Amino acid sequence: MKSRRRLSALVAVASLAIGVFVPIQASSADTQSENAYGLIVKYRNGVVATDASGAPTAEAASGVDLKTSEALGLGYYALSFAQPISIADASRAAKAIATDPSVATAELDLAMGKSSVVFKNTSTLLRPLAAFRAPSAARSLKVVDAWQADDPLNAQAKLSWLKPLSLYSAKLVGYKIESSTDGTTWKTLVRNSKSTSTNYAISTGLIAGTKYQFRVRAITQLGAIAKVGTASVAVSKSFATAPAAPVLLGLSTASVKTNGPLTIKWVAQTASETGGLPVTYAVVAKAAGQTDLTCTSNTNTCVLANAVAGISYRVQVTAKNSRGSATNTDSLKPADADYSKQWYLTEAHGIAAERAWAITKGSPNVVVAVLDTGITSHPELNDSIIAGYDFVDNDTDATDPGDGIVATNEHSSWHGTHVAGIIAAKWNSEGIAGIAPNVKIQPVRILGSGGEGTTSNLIKAINWAIGNDVAGAPKNLTPAKVINLSLASLNSCSQLGSLQATVTAAYDMNVTIISAAGNEANDNRLYSPTGCWHPISVGSSGFAGDRAYYSNYNVDITAPGGDDSVTTGDANVPSAIFSTYNSGAYTYGSPSYAAEEGTSMAAPVVSGITALLYSYNPSLTADQIADALIKTATPFAAGTWCAAHSSESVGCGSGIVNAANALASIVSVATSAK
């Protein structure tokens, strides 16, 4: 892991420069800011950030007026200038304050650009009724497996019990039903049945093969007050279903050509996937003019010893238990209306997502933080969005209000919405399909009007996303496993110690940062945060499977980002990346879709795949994720620019990211460990 994603230390710029982070699209070039925003300072141990007068510590040494001192996390503080000053004066201030004995490091806070409830008092206080006792326990709870043959993959239960012996003069208004898998932590399945019936059917949410404990509590009401009774005696039960279809491992299709004895492997099934019952696997290999080959197994491997060399066999694996059977599925194709426009997900020109989806479509326990312009309301995204934060306006609403500027006729980019859709758009038969539709998206707004922000905001946002405390922001209760950064600045990370320390902190927590390389057809190492150590830097490819003309080079890996210089050959299929968008020119309009290109689009492709890897195995390290992505990429075809420029100094990385291969490599490790 020391030879890649670590090249930024080899490159340094001669002077402290103010860079511009941009949501990386081919149409938006990196530029230089004329004024400095402030300083980022780390004080020595034991030094407080403000002096007795409330001014930032060491202000006098800087030689300029410093307005505020804001904690960024990891011991860094943003010191803002009282008035805008030139780059030269800002650089002198940074060097001067660094000489103060109280200061450990100082650097410029770089400019960054695109890549209420009212409670009413009541005049009358309610007087509580006289206290009454909660009901006694529900009795004689029974739980039976209620599996139905016409719904073979759905575990179901039927509960029955006797009502409490004592209601203590209150009215019975329902029952609360709880479950546990460890006997200690209890989950509410039904808050209030709102019925006096002592039977209840549970038809969703149960996992086959999992041992549950159930208990029931009566709910009574007297006047305006309700009470929940003592729990019944807990009853244990597990449930069974038909097995899920097995997934062949290591085959690009269900057809394989052999050199002799044929070993067939499939993904080892979990207890849930076996239906919670013993499973037998039957393998059949068919070929024209040949006798069918068969074998059976109780594991995830079977050998067809009589396979004829040079013959291409069609292989099927069927899992069978006492409640049914299912035959292997090796690819999964969504039914979303515009899926045909998403060439970047296919086998020929994209990431082979359909084979990956046969294994997983992602887990809701995996969070991808999108640090961007915020995200608009969109039917493809709303169910996937969890609580985020707005570091531009410093509030908990990370909605994108639009970053357009009317005065300069610069329309809003809706950049964060487009990025989020690539990662996690729902499979709902409408619009597009996200790469990891079941994962959660955490919007973190760091780019405001005109798509501009600051490096200090980026540092705060990364710290917050990984669960670190950030002054002024609420604790992030759902820290991210993946951070998508579709932005870049023309500044070497070797000049940005605070940013490097922050991305290293994320890496140390096994959070994977995916960073767009930039759109200037330049050396990736000159840019940040993509050129920092640890983020996976992503270049962009087009429909032809070669580097997009605008993409920065010297990257870790390449992913489809679109290239309008290469057509798809189908007028209905755009050469750019088709994803979620908004119709508003400057402010929020209505949900829509649009095709955009740039390394901003390539980065979330890799973020989506990374989310699939973490979904399959949450304990993976950041290095294991990088290995899976980089080592399994599809090599560039002979004759492409990337194949001809494969040296480390100007190359396109290891190839085009391949979701199926990356996931198969993780599955293989997990399978061999069983």
C-alpha positions in Angstrom: 0.0 0.0 0.0 3.0 2.3 0.1 3.5 2.6 -3.6 0.1 4.1 -4.6 -2.1 6.8 -3.5 1.0 8.2 -1.8 2.6 10.3 -4.6 1.7 13.8 -3.4 4.7 14.0 -1.2 6.9 13.9 -4.4 5.3 17.1 -5.7 5.5 20.6 -4.1 4.6 24.0 -5.4 7.0 26.8 -4.9 4.8 29.2 -3.0 1.7 29.2 -0.8 -1.2 29.5 -3.3 -4.8 30.0 -2.8 -6.6 27.3 -4.8 -10.2 26.8 -5.8 -12.0 23.5 -5.1 -14.6 22.8 -7.7 -17.2 20.1 -8.2 -15.2 18.5 -10.9 -17.0 18.8 -14.2 -15.4 19.2 -17.5 -17.1 22.5 -18.0 -15.7 24.1 -14.8 -12.0 24.9 -14.8 -9.8 25.3 -11.7 -9.0 29.0 -11.1 -7.1 31.1 -8.6 -8.6 33.3 -5.9 -7.4 36.9 -5.6 -7.9 37.2 -1.8 -7.1 35.0 1.2 -9.9 33.9 3.5 -7.9 33.3 6.7 -5.4 31.1 8.4 -5.5 27.5 9.7 -3.4 27.2 12.9 -2.5 24.4 15.3 -1.3 25.6 18.7 1.2 23.8 20.9 0.0 21.5 23.7 -1.6 23.4 26.5 -2.2 26.6 24.5 -5.7 27.9 24.5 -7.1 29.3 21.2 -8.1 32.7 22.5 -6.3 35.2 24.8 -7.6 37.1 27.8 -9.2 39.7 25.5 -11.0 37.1 23.5 -8.8 37.6 20.4 -7.1 34.6 18.6 -3.9 33.7 20.4 -0.7 34.9 18.6 -2.7 37.6 16.7 0.0 40.1 17.3 2.7 37.9 15.8 0.6 37.6 12.6 0.8 41.4 11.9 -2.9 41.4 10.8 -6.3 41.8 12.4 -7.8 38.4 13.1 -11.5 38.3 13.7 -12.4 34.9 15.1 -10.9 31.5 16.1 -13.0 28.5 15.2 -12.2 24.9 16.2 -12.0 22.6 13.2 -11.2 19.3 15.0 -8.0 17.4 15.6 -6.5 20.5 17.3 -6.8 22.8 14.3 -8.4 26.3 14.3 -9.6 28.6 11.5 -8.6 32.2 12.1 -10.5 34.6 9.8 -9.2 37.9 8.7 -11.1 41.0 9.8 -10.7 42.4 6.3 -9.8 40.6 3.0 -6.1 40.8 2.2 -3.9 39.9 -0.7 -2.3 36.5 -1.2 1.2 38.0 -0.5 0.1 39.6 2.7 -1.7 36.4 3.8 1.4 34.4 3.1 3.5 36.8 5.2 0.9 36.6 8.0 1.1 32.8 8.0 4.9 32.7 8.1 4.9 35.3 10.9 2.4 33.7 13.2 4.3 30.4 12.8 7.2 32.0 14.5 5.2 32.5 17.7 6.2 30.0 20.5 2.5 29.2 21.0 2.0 28.1 17.4 2.9 24.6 16.1 1.9 25.1 12.4 0.2 27.7 10.3 -1.1 27.7 6.7 -3.6 29.5 4.5 -7.3 28.8 4.6 -7.8 28.2 0.9 -10.8 29.4 -1.0 -13.0 26.6 -2.3 -15.5 26.5 -5.1 -17.5 24.2 -7.2 -15.9 21.3 -8.3 -38.5 26.8 12.9 -40.9 25.4 15.3 -43.1 27.6 17.5 -44.3 26.3 20.9 -47.4 28.0 22.4 -48.0 28.3 26.1 -51.3 26.9 27.3 -53.4 28.9 29.6 -54.9 25.9 31.4 -52.8 23.2 33.0 -54.2 19.6 32.8 -54.6 18.1 36.2 -53.5 14.4 36.3 -56.0 11.8 37.2 -55.5 9.8 40.3 -52.7 7.3 39.8 -53.7 3.8 38.6 -51.8 0.6 38.3 -50.3 -0.8 35.1 -52.0 -4.1 34.0 -50.5 -7.4 35.0 -48.6 -9.5 32.4 -50.1 -11.1 29.3 -50.2 -14.9 29.8 -49.4 -18.1 27.9 -47.7 -16.6 24.9 -47.3 -19.0 21.9 -45.4 -18.4 18.7 -45.7 -20.6 15.6 -44.0 -20.5 12.2 -46.6 -19.2 9.8 -44.7 -19.7 6.5 -46.9 -19.9 3.4 -46.0 -21.8 0.2 -47.3 -19.0 -2.0 -44.8 -16.6 -0.4 -41.8 -18.9 -0.1 -39.0 -16.5 0.7 -40.8 -14.6 3.4 -40.5 -15.7 7.1 -43.8 -15.2 9.0 -45.0 -15.8 12.5 -48.3 -16.0 14.4 -48.5 -15.0 18.0 -51.3 -15.8 20.5 -51.7 -15.2 24.2 -54.2 -14.8 27.0 -55.1 -11.4 28.3 -53.9 -10.2 31.7 -55.7 -11.3 34.8 -55.9 -7.8 36.2 -56.6 -4.5 34.4 -57.2 -2.6 37.6 -60.4 -0.9 36.5 -58.7 0.6 33.4 -59.8 -0.1 29.8 -57.7 -2.5 27.6 -56.8 -0.6 24.4 -54.1 -2.8 22.8 -50.9 -4.7 23.1 -47.2 -3.9 22.6 -45.2 -6.6 20.9 -41.4 -6.8 21.3 -38.6 -9.0 20.0 -34.9 -9.6 20.8 -32.1 -11.7 19.3 -30.0 -11.7 22.4 -32.5 -11.6 25.3 -31.1 -8.2 26.4 -31.8 -5.6 23.7 -35.5 -5.5 22.8 -37.0 -4.0 19.7 -40.6 -2.8 19.4 -42.3 -4.6 16.6 -45.8 -3.2 17.3 -46.1 -0.1 19.5 -49.9 -0.6 20.0 -52.0 -3.2 18.2 -55.0 -0.9 19.0 -57.1 -4.1 19.4 -58.2 -6.3 22.3 -57.5 -9.3 20.1 -55.0 -11.8 21.6 -53.7 -12.9 18.2 -51.2 -11.1 15.9 -49.6 -12.1 12.6 -46.1 -10.8 11.7 -45.6 -11.0 7.9 -42.6 -8.8 7.4 -39.2 -8.1 8.9 -38.3 -11.6 10.2 -35.0 -13.2 9.0 -35.0 -16.9 8.4 -32.5 -18.8 10.5 -32.4 -16.2 13.2 -33.5 -17.2 16.7 -35.9 -14.6 18.1 -37.4 -14.1 21.5 -40.9 -12.5 21.7 -42.9 -11.0 24.5 -46.2 -9.1 24.8 -47.4 -6.3 27.1 -50.9 -5.1 27.6 -51.8 -1.4 27.3 -54.6 0.1 29.4 -56.0 3.6 29.5 -57.9 5.5 32.2 -59.0 9.0 31.2 -56.2 10.6 29.3 -53.5 8.4 30.8 -52.2 5.1 29.3 -50.0 2.6 30.9 -48.0 -0.4 29.6 -48.0 -3.6 31.6 -45.5 -6.1 32.7 -44.0 -8.2 29.9 -45.2 -11.7 29.3 -42.8 -14.6 29.7 -40.5 -14.5 26.6 -40.8 -17.3 24.0 -38.0 -18.3 21.6 -38.6 -19.3 18.0 -36.7 -19.4 14.7 -38.3 -19.5 11.2 -37.6 -21.1 7.9 -38.2 -20.3 4.3 -37.2 -21.6 0.9 -33.6 -20.9 0.0 -32.4 -17.9 -2.0 -30.8 -18.5 -5.4 -27.1 -19.2 -5.1 -24.6 -16.9 -6.9 -21.8 -18.4 -9.0 -18.4 -17.2 -8.1 -15.6 -16.4 -10.5 -17.6 -16.8 -13.7 -18.2 -13.8 -15.9 -21.3 -15.6 -17.3 -23.0 -18.9 -16.4 -21.1 -20.5 -19.3 -17.6 -21.8 -18.9 -15.0 -23.5 -21.1 -13.0 -26.1 -19.5 -9.5 -27.7 -19.8 -10.6 -30.8 -18.0 -12.2 -31.5 -14.6 -14.4 -28.5 -13.8 -14.6 -27.0 -10.2 -17.8 -25.0 -9.7 -17.9 -22.6 -6.8 -20.7 -20.3 -5.6 -21.0 -17.7 -2.8 -21.4 -19.4 0.6 -24.9 -18.8 1.7 -25.8 -17.3 5.1 -28.3 -18.9 7.4 -30.9 -16.5 6.1 -30.1 -17.4 2.4 -30.4 -21.1 3.1 -33.9 -20.4 4.6 -32.7 -21.4 8.0 -32.7 -25.1 7.0 -30.2 -27.6 5.8 -29.5 -27.2 2.1 -28.3 -29.5 -0.6 -26.8 -28.0 -3.8 -27.3 -29.8 -7.2 -25.0 -28.8 -10.0 -25.8 -29.5 -13.7 -23.5 -28.6 -16.6 -24.9 -28.9 -20.1 -23.2 -28.6 -23.5 -24.5 -29.4 -27.0 -23.8 -32.9 -28.1 -22.5 -33.9 -24.6 -23.9 -35.9 -21.7 -25.1 -33.7 -18.8 -22.7 -33.6 -16.0 -24.0 -33.5 -12.4 -22.8 -33.4 -8.8 -24.2 -32.6 -5.4 -22.7 -30.8 -2.4 -23.5 -29.6 1.0 -20.8 -26.9 0.8 -20.2 -24.2 -1.8 -18.0 -26.3 -4.1 -18.6 -29.2 -6.5 -16.3 -30.9 -8.9 -17.4 -32.2 -12.3 -14.7 -34.8 -12.8 -15.9 -36.0 -16.3 -15.9 -32.6 -18.0 -14.5 -32.8 -21.5 -11.6 -30.5 -22.3 -12.3 -27.6 -24.7 -16.1 -27.8 -24.3 -18.1 -24.8 -23.2 -20.7 -25.8 -20.6 -23.8 -24.0 -19.3 -23.7 -24.3 -15.5 -26.7 -24.2 -13.2 -26.6 -24.6 -9.4 -29.8 -25.3 -7.5 -30.2 -24.9 -3.7 -32.9 -27.1 -2.2 -34.3 -27.4 1.4 -37.5 -28.9 2.7 -39.5 -25.8 1.8 -38.4 -25.2 -1.8 -35.6 -24.6 -4.2 -33.9 -21.9 -6.2 -31.5 -21.9 -9.2 -28.5 -19.6 -9.5 -28.8 -16.1 -10.7 -25.5 -14.5 -11.8 -26.7 -11.1 -12.8 -29.5 -8.7 -11.8 -30.9 -6.1 -14.1 -33.1 -3.2 -12.6 -36.4 -2.3 -14.3 -35.9 1.5 -14.0 -37.3 3.3 -17.0 -34.0 5.1 -18.0 -31.6 2.2 -17.2 -30.8 1.9 -20.9 -29.2 5.4 -20.7 -26.8 4.2 -18.0 -24.1 2.6 -20.2 -21.5 3.1 -17.4 -23.1 0.2 -15.4 -22.8 -2.4 -18.1 -20.2 -5.0 -18.8 -18.9 -3.8 -22.2 -18.1 -0.1 -21.4 -18.7 0.2 -17.7 -18.3 -1.4 -14.3 -20.1 -4.8 -14.7 -22.6 -3.8 -12.0 -25.2 -6.4 -12.9 -23.0 -9.3 -11.7 -22.2 -7.4 -8.5 -25.9 -6.8 -7.8 -26.5 -10.6 -7.8 -24.4 -10.6 -4.6 -25.6 -7.4 -2.9 -27.4 -4.1 -3.7 -26.0 -2.5 -0.5 -26.9 -2.4 3.1 -28.8 0.4 4.9 -26.2 0.2 7.6 -23.6 1.7 5.3 -23.5 5.5 5.1 -21.9 7.4 2.2 -21.2 11.1 3.0 -21.5 13.4 0.0 -19.5 16.5 0.7 -20.8 18.9 -1.9 -23.4 21.6 -2.7 -26.1 19.8 -0.6 -28.9 17.6 -2.0 -32.4 18.6 -3.3 -35.6 16.7 -2.7 -35.9 13.9 -5.3 -38.1 10.8 -5.3 -35.1 8.7 -6.2 -33.2 9.9 -3.2 -35.6 10.9 -0.4 -35.8 7.5 1.2 -32.0 7.2 1.2 -31.2 10.5 2.8 -30.2 10.6 6.5 -29.4 13.5 8.8 -26.5 15.7 7.5 -25.2 19.1 8.1 -24.7 22.5 6.3 -21.3 24.0 7.0 -22.1 26.9 4.8 -25.0 28.3 6.8 -24.2 26.3 9.9 -27.4 24.5 10.4 -28.8 21.0 10.2 -30.6 21.4 6.8 -28.2 20.3 4.1 -30.6 20.9 1.3 -29.1 22.5 -1.8 -30.8 25.9 -2.2 -29.0 26.4 -5.6 -25.5 27.7 -6.1 -26.3 29.8 -9.2 -25.6 33.5 -9.4 -28.3 35.6 -11.3 -26.0 38.6 -11.8 -23.5 36.6 -13.8 -26.1 34.3 -15.4 -24.4 31.3 -13.8 -27.1 28.6 -13.4 -27.2 26.3 -10.4 -25.2 23.1 -10.8 -27.3 20.8 -8.6 -24.0 19.0 -8.3 -24.6 17.2 -5.0 -27.9 15.8 -6.3 -26.3 14.5 -9.5 -23.5 12.8 -7.5 -25.9 11.2 -4.9 -28.1 9.7 -7.6 -25.1 7.9 -9.2 -24.4 6.3 -5.8 -27.8 5.4 -4.4 -30.8 6.2 -6.6 -33.6 3.9 -5.7 -34.7 0.9 -7.9 -38.3 1.9 -8.3 -39.1 1.3 -12.0 -38.7 5.0 -12.6 -35.8 7.1 -13.7 -32.3 5.6 -13.0 -30.8 2.9 -10.9 -28.1 3.7 -8.3 -25.0 1.5 -7.9 -25.8 0.9 -4.2 -29.5 1.6 -4.0 -29.9 0.2 -0.4 -27.2 2.3 1.3 -27.8 5.6 3.0 -26.6 9.1 1.8 -25.5 11.7 4.2 -25.6 15.2 2.7 -22.9 17.5 4.0 -23.0 21.0 2.4 -19.7 22.7 2.1 -20.1 24.6 -1.2 -22.3 27.7 -1.3 -23.1 30.5 -3.7 -21.2 30.1 -6.9 -20.0 26.8 -5.6 -17.5 28.4 -3.3 -16.3 27.5 0.2 -13.1 27.1 2.2 -10.6 24.4 3.1 -11.5 24.9 6.7 -15.1 23.9 5.9 -13.8 20.8 4.1 -11.7 19.9 7.2 -14.7 20.4 9.5 -17.0 18.4 7.2 -14.6 15.4 7.0 -14.2 15.4 10.8 -17.9 15.6 11.3 -18.6 12.9 8.7 -16.4 10.4 10.5 -17.9 11.1 13.9 -15.4 13.5 15.4 -16.6 16.4 17.5 -16.8 19.7 15.6 -17.5 22.9 17.5 -21.0 24.3 16.8 -22.3 21.2 15.0 -24.3 18.4 16.6 -22.7 15.0 17.0 -23.0 12.9 13.9 -24.8 9.8 15.2 -24.4 8.0 11.9 -20.8 8.3 10.9 -19.9 7.5 7.3 -17.9 4.5 6.0 -17.4 6.2 2.6 -16.8 9.9 1.8 -17.2 11.2 -1.7 -15.3 14.3 -2.6 -16.2 15.4 -6.1 -14.0 18.5 -5.8 -10.4 19.5 -6.2 -8.0 22.5 -5.8 -4.8 23.3 -7.7 -2.7 23.0 -4.5 -0.3 20.3 -3.6 -1.4 18.5 -0.4 2.2 18.7 0.8 1.4 22.4 1.6 -1.8 21.6 3.5 -0.9 19.8 6.7 -4.3 20.3 8.3 -6.1 18.7 5.4 -3.6 15.8 5.3 -4.0 15.2 9.0 -7.8 15.1 8.6 -7.8 12.6 5.8 -5.3 10.5 7.7 -7.7 10.5 10.7 -10.4 9.1 8.4 -8.1 6.5 7.0 -7.1 5.4 10.5 -10.8 4.8 11.3 -11.1 2.6 8.1 -13.2 5.2 6.4 -12.5 5.2 2.6 -12.3 8.6 0.9 -12.9 8.7 -2.8 -11.6 11.8 -4.5 -12.1 13.2 -8.0 -8.8 13.8 -9.8 -9.8 17.0 -11.6 -10.6 18.1 -15.2 -7.5 20.0 -16.3 -5.7 17.2 -18.2 -3.0 17.7 -15.7 -1.0 15.8 -13.0 -3.3 14.6 -10.2 -0.5 15.1 -7.7 -0.7 18.9 -8.0 -4.3 18.9 -6.7 -5.9 18.4 -3.3 -7.5 16.5 -1.7 -7.0 14.0 -4.4 -3.2 14.3 -4.2 -3.1 13.7 -0.5 -2.0 10.4 1.0 -4.9 7.9 1.6 -7.8 9.1 -0.6 -8.3 6.9 -3.7 -7.9 9.3 -6.7 -10.2 8.7 -9.6 -9.7 9.6 -13.2 -12.5 9.6 -15.8 -13.2 7.4 -18.8 -15.6 7.7 -21.7 -17.8 5.2 -23.6 -14.8 3.9 -25.6 -13.1 2.7 -22.4 -10.3 5.2 -22.6 -9.3 8.3 -20.6 -11.6 11.2 -21.1 -9.9 14.1 -22.8 -10.3 16.4 -19.8 -9.3 14.0 -17.0 -6.3 14.5 -14.9 -3.8 11.6 -15.0 -1.5 9.8 -12.6 -4.4 8.4 -10.7 -5.1 5.3 -8.7 -8.0 4.1 -10.8 -10.3 5.2 -13.6 -14.1 5.1 -13.7 -16.7 6.1 -16.2 -17.3 9.9 -16.0 -18.4 10.6 -19.6 -16.7 12.1 -22.6 -18.6 14.1 -25.1 -15.9 13.6 -27.8 -16.9 10.0 -28.0 -20.5 9.0 -28.9 -22.4 5.9 -27.8 -23.8 5.3 -31.3 -27.3 5.6 -29.9 -29.1 9.0 -30.0 -31.1 8.0 -26.9 -28.0 7.1 -24.9 -25.9 10.1 -23.8 -22.1 9.9 -23.7 -22.1 11.6 -20.3 -23.4 10.2 -17.0 -27.2 10.3 -16.6 -28.4 10.9 -13.1 -30.7 12.8 -10.8 -31.0 16.6 -11.1 -33.3 19.6 -10.6 -35.1 21.8 -13.2 -34.5 25.1 -11.4 -32.3 27.6 -13.2 -31.2 29.3 -9.9 -33.4 28.1 -7.1 -35.2 24.9 -6.5 -37.6 23.8 -9.3 -38.8 20.2 -9.7 -37.0 16.9 -9.6 -35.5 16.0 -13.0 -32.6 14.1 -14.6 -29.6 15.3 -16.6 -26.4 14.0 -18.2 -23.2 15.5 -16.9 -19.5 14.6 -17.4 -16.4 15.0 -15.4 -14.3 13.3 -12.7 -17.0 14.5 -10.4 -19.2 11.8 -11.9 -16.4 9.2 -11.9 -15.7 9.5 -8.2 -19.3 8.6 -7.1 -19.1 5.5 -9.4 -16.2 4.3 -7.2 -18.0 5.4 -4.0 -21.0 3.3 -4.9 -18.9 0.2 -5.5 -17.0 0.9 -2.2 -20.4 1.0 -0.4 -21.2 -2.4 -1.9 -17.9 -3.8 -0.5 -18.6 -2.5 2.9 -22.1 -3.8 2.7 -20.9 -7.3 2.1 -18.2 -7.1 4.8 -18.4 -4.1 7.2 -15.1 -5.1 8.9 -13.0 -4.4 5.8 -10.1 -2.0 6.3 -9.5 1.0 4.1 -6.4 -0.8 2.6 -8.4 -3.9 1.8 -11.0 -1.8 0.1 -8.3 -0.1 -2.0 -6.8 -3.5 -2.9 -10.1 -4.9 -4.0 -10.8 -1.9 -6.2 -7.4 -1.4 -7.7 -6.2 -5.0 -8.2 -9.4 -6.2 -9.9 -9.9 -3.3 -12.3 -10.4 -4.1 -16.0 -7.2 -3.5 -17.9 -7.2 -0.9 -20.6 -7.5 -2.3 -24.1 -4.6 -2.3 -26.5 -4.6 0.8 -28.6 -6.1 3.1 -25.9 -4.3 6.2 -24.6 -4.2 4.7 -21.2 -2.6 1.5 -22.4 0.0 3.4 -24.2 0.7 5.6 -21.2 0.9 3.1 -18.4 3.9 4.4 -16.7 3.4 5.7 -13.1 4.1 9.3 -14.1 1.3 9.8 -16.6 -0.9 6.8 -16.3 -4.6 6.1 -15.8 -4.2 3.8 -12.8 -4.7 0.1 -12.8 -7.7 0.1 -15.1 -11.4 0.8 -15.1 -13.0 -0.1 -11.9 -15.0 -3.4 -12.0 -17.8 -3.8 -9.5 -18.3 -7.5 -10.0 -14.6 -8.3 -9.9 -14.0 -6.2 -6.8 -16.9 -7.8 -4.9 -15.9 -11.3 -6.1 -12.5 -10.8 -4.6 -14.0 -9.9 -1.2 -16.4 -12.8 -1.4 -13.5 -15.2 -2.3 -11.6 -14.1 0.8 -14.7 -14.6 3.0 -15.5 -17.9 1.4 -12.0 -19.3 1.8 -12.0 -18.3 5.5 -15.2 -20.4 6.2 
